[in-house]
Amino acid sequence: QETVQIRTWGNGEKGRTELTGVPCLIDSGTYAANFTTPANVIVPDYGPNSPALFVRCETETQSGSITVNVYNATNQQRQQSAAGAGVLGAIIIGAVAAANTDNETDDFKYPALTVNLKKKRD
């Protein structure tokens, strides 16, 4: 299992702000759930085979949606380590990281999500 943080932003009383208590739906095609934001939603972890997540949030006056895919968190950590090694070091470490990518043992995650709500069309 994995926890995905989901928040909503939209127009509030004082302009653009984080909105709370917004009803949302998360749907992967394999599973679906309703929740209100902000939320930490627990989803199944299928590693590199994890499906894309579609999230739709809606109030009476605003709505928005987002779709995200998993990313290879292990490989991203390798790349971030390479960033401090200078250009040549980063190229070498990047090539080594790409060669060491292993879908069986690497950790795949969904990013934290922000659903931006916009005024509904009449």
C-alpha positions as CSV (number, residue, x, y, z in Angstrom):
1,Q,0.0,0.0,0.0
2,E,1.0,3.6,-0.5
3,T,-0.4,6.9,0.8
4,V,-1.1,9.7,-1.7
5,Q,-1.5,13.2,-0.3
6,I,-4.2,15.2,-2.1
7,R,-5.1,18.8,-1.6
8,T,-7.3,21.3,-3.4
9,W,-6.8,25.0,-4.3
10,G,-9.4,27.4,-5.6
11,N,-11.1,30.7,-5.2
12,G,-12.0,31.4,-1.5
13,E,-13.3,34.4,0.3
14,K,-9.9,36.0,0.2
15,G,-8.8,35.0,-3.3
16,R,-6.8,31.9,-4.3
17,T,-6.4,29.6,-1.3
18,E,-6.3,26.0,-0.2
19,L,-9.9,24.7,0.1
20,T,-10.9,22.1,2.7
21,G,-13.9,19.8,2.7
22,V,-14.0,19.5,-1.1
23,P,-15.7,16.2,-2.2
24,C,-13.5,14.2,-4.6
25,L,-13.3,10.9,-6.5
26,I,-10.1,9.0,-7.1
27,D,-10.3,6.4,-9.9
28,S,-7.5,4.1,-11.3
29,G,-9.7,2.0,-13.5
30,T,-9.0,-0.9,-11.1
31,Y,-10.4,0.8,-8.0
32,A,-12.2,4.0,-7.0
33,A,-12.9,5.9,-3.8
34,N,-14.7,9.0,-2.6
35,F,-13.0,11.4,-0.1
36,T,-12.8,15.0,1.0
37,T,-9.7,17.2,0.9
38,P,-7.2,17.5,2.3
39,A,-6.7,13.8,2.4
40,N,-4.1,11.1,2.6
41,V,-5.6,8.3,0.4
42,I,-4.2,4.8,0.8
43,V,-3.9,3.1,-2.6
44,P,-2.6,-0.4,-3.6
45,D,1.1,-0.5,-4.6
46,Y,1.6,-2.4,-7.8
47,G,5.2,-1.1,-8.3
48,P,5.9,-0.2,-11.9
49,N,2.5,-1.6,-12.9
50,S,0.6,0.8,-10.8
51,P,-2.2,2.4,-12.9
52,A,-2.5,6.1,-13.5
53,L,-4.7,7.9,-10.9
54,F,-7.5,10.2,-12.0
55,V,-8.7,12.6,-9.3
56,R,-11.8,14.9,-9.8
57,C,-12.9,17.4,-7.2
58,E,-16.0,19.5,-7.3
59,T,-17.9,22.1,-5.3
60,E,-21.2,23.8,-6.2
61,T,-19.2,26.5,-8.1
62,Q,-15.8,25.1,-8.9
63,S,-14.3,21.9,-10.3
64,G,-11.0,20.5,-11.4
65,S,-9.2,17.2,-12.1
66,I,-5.7,15.8,-12.5
67,T,-4.2,12.5,-13.7
68,V,-0.8,11.3,-12.5
69,N,1.4,8.2,-13.0
70,V,3.9,6.6,-10.7
71,Y,7.5,7.5,-10.9
72,N,10.6,5.5,-10.0
73,A,11.5,7.0,-6.6
74,T,14.7,4.9,-6.2
75,N,16.0,6.1,-9.6
76,Q,15.1,9.7,-8.7
77,Q,17.1,9.4,-5.5
78,R,20.1,8.2,-7.5
79,Q,19.7,11.2,-9.9
80,Q,19.5,13.6,-7.0
81,S,22.7,12.1,-5.6
82,A,24.4,12.7,-9.0
83,A,23.4,16.4,-9.0
84,G,26.1,17.3,-6.5
85,A,28.8,15.5,-8.4
86,G,29.4,18.2,-11.1
87,V,28.5,17.8,-14.8
88,L,30.8,15.0,-15.7
89,G,30.0,13.1,-12.4
90,A,26.3,13.6,-13.0
91,I,26.6,12.1,-16.5
92,I,28.5,9.1,-15.2
93,I,26.2,8.6,-12.2
94,G,23.1,9.1,-14.4
95,A,24.3,6.4,-16.8
96,V,25.0,4.1,-13.9
97,A,21.6,4.8,-12.3
98,A,19.9,4.1,-15.6
99,A,21.7,0.8,-15.9
100,N,20.8,-0.1,-12.3
101,T,17.1,0.5,-12.7
102,D,15.3,-2.6,-11.6
103,N,11.5,-2.7,-11.8
104,E,11.5,-5.7,-9.4
105,T,13.3,-4.0,-6.5
106,D,13.0,-0.2,-7.1
107,D,10.4,1.8,-5.2
108,F,7.6,3.4,-7.2
109,K,5.5,6.2,-5.8
110,Y,2.8,8.7,-6.7
111,P,3.6,12.4,-6.3
112,A,1.6,14.5,-3.8
113,L,-1.3,15.9,-5.8
114,T,-2.8,19.4,-5.9
115,V,-6.1,19.7,-7.7
116,N,-6.6,23.3,-9.0
117,L,-10.3,24.2,-9.0
118,K,-11.7,26.7,-11.5
119,K,-15.1,28.3,-11.8
120,K,-17.7,26.1,-13.5
121,R,-19.0,27.2,-16.8
122,D,-22.7,28.1,-16.8
